[in-house]
């Protein structure tokens, strides 16, 4: 590939660990909103009430690799993308079993897209939350 995953991973590794922590989420064809919700909650701790966030006073960076790979359903949407957009836009998500609101703070998202597979366009409602950069093929 273009080395995008290594490039972003290297930049994230340079963060001060007392200020920023990170977790990598690899998307694939079978990534659904429920899988994403469960994975996003792993590095978080309960703060107060329905508030969740990274441990201590750190900020969490989610690195989502291959953002464009989840399956496109019959309505031309991707449930994982919709869940991610809701998290970024409203800073909350719903706990799917209890249908309760979870407020998630002190997080941000960095992602890469696969240039050779998956859906080659991303929902504009999600893309508006990102600054977009292109990484050319080496050589």
TAVEN-V845972 format. One record per residue. OMEGA is omega in whole degrees, -180 to 180 (999 if undefined). NEAR is the number of other C-alpha atoms within 8 Angstrom. Layout:
omega: {OMEGA OMEGA}
near: {NEAR NEAR}
This chain:
omega: {-177 -179 -177 -180 179 180 -179 178 178 179 180 179 180 179 175 -175 176 179 -176 167 -180 173 -179 176 179 176 171 -177 -174 179 179 179 -180 176 180 -180 179 -179 -179 -178 -175 -177 -176 175 178 180 177 178 -180 -179 179 178 178 -176 179 -179 -179 173 -177 175 173 173 -179 -178 -180 -178 -173 -174 -178 -178 173 -176 -176 179 180 177 176 -173 179 178 179 179 179 178 179 179 -177 -175 -174 -177 173 172 179 174 -166 -179 -177 -176 176 -178 174 177 -175 -177 177 177 170 -173 171 -178 174 177 178 -177 -175 -178 177 179 -173 172 179 178 -179 178 174 -174 -179 180 -177 162 -173 178 177 176 -177 176 180 175 999}
near: {4 7 6 9 8 7 8 8 8 8 8 8 6 6 9 6 6 6 9 11 12 9 9 8 9 8 13 8 8 7 11 10 11 8 8 11 10 8 8 8 8 6 8 10 9 9 8 6 5 9 11 13 13 15 8 4 6 11 11 13 12 13 11 13 12 12 13 13 13 16 9 9 7 5 5 6 10 11 8 12 13 11 12 9 10 11 11 11 7 7 10 11 13 8 9 7 4 5 7 7 9 11 10 12 9 9 11 9 9 9 10 10 9 10 5 4 8 10 9 7 5 8 8 6 7 12 8 7 8 7 5 4 4 4 6 5 6 4 2}
